[in-house]
C-alpha cells in the first residue's frame, strides 16, 4: 500500500547532516534515515521538537560528490511528524526549503 504522507520517492543516502532548532546555538549532528527533493527523515534525540517546529538542516557534501572541496548546503525545514522510536531516539520527518546557496565548509 502506498504511503500518502510522502510527496516523492525517498532515497537512502549517507551524508553528514546536522540540525539546528530555535533553542540551539550550534547545529547538532543527526543520523540521516532518508531524503527526497522536498523532505528528510532523521533519527535524533531532540526532546524539544514538535510538529510545525522550524528547523535548519545543514548537509555536508563531500569532495566525492561535489568534485571540488567539501561544501555545506543550508536548508530550512518544518517538522511534519515526530515518532518515538525508543527512549532516547526519535524519528523526525520534515519538509525542506532552500535558505542559502552552496557555501564552502
N, C-alpha and C positions, 0 to 999 in steps of 0.2 A: 504494500500500500504506500502511496506517495505521501511524503511529509509536507503538509501545506504551509508550515511555518517558514520554509526556506524559499527565497526568491530565485535562487540559481544553484547550480551544482557546486558542491564543496570539494576542495582538494586537500588531501593530507600532505603537508609540506613541513620541512624542518628549517625554520629560520628563527634567529633570536628575536624575541618580542618582549617589549616592556609596556606596562600600562600605568598611567598616572591618573589618579582620581582627584576630585576637588579638594580632598583632605591631604594629598601628598605634595611634598616639596620637590621630590625627585621621582622619576618613574621606577616601578618595581618590576623585576623580571617575572614572567608568567610562562606556563607551558602551553604552547600552541596545540590545540586539538585539530582544527581545520580552518580553512579560509576560502572565501569566494570573492568575487569582484565587489560585492556590496556588504559583506558581513564576515564576522570572525567568531570563533568559539575557542575559549581558553579555559584551562584549569588554573585556579588561583586560590589564595587564602584570604581574599578581601572579605571582611565582615561588614563593611560599610556600603556595599553596593546593592541597590535595589533596581527593579525595572524602572526605566526612564532616567536613571542616573547618567550624567555626561562623563565621558572618559576621553583621554588622549592615548592613542596607540602609537608606539614607535617601533617600526620594523627595521631591523638592521639587515641590509642587503650585502652579502659578502662579495668579495672580488670574483669568485667563480660565477656569479650571476651577473654582476654589473660590468665585469671586464674592465673596470677601472680600479678605483680604491673602494673600500667599504663606504657605503652611503646609508643615510638614515631617511626613512620616509615617515613623516608625521601625518597621522590621520585622526580626525575627530570621530567619536562614536557615541551612540546612545544605547545603553543596556536594554535589551529586549526581554531577556529571561535569565534567571538565576536559579540553578538547581543545586541542592546539597548532594554531593557525591559521597562524602564521608564526613567525619567530624572536623577534619582540618582542611578540606579541599572542596571548592565549589566549582561547578561548571557554569561559565558565564558566556552568553551569546549576545552580540551587539551588532547593530547596523553601523556601517562606516561611511564617512565622507571626507574628502581631502581638505586639509587645512594648511599645508605647507608644501612647497616644491621640494624636490630632492636636494638634500644637503649632505656634505661630506661629514663623516663621523669624526 
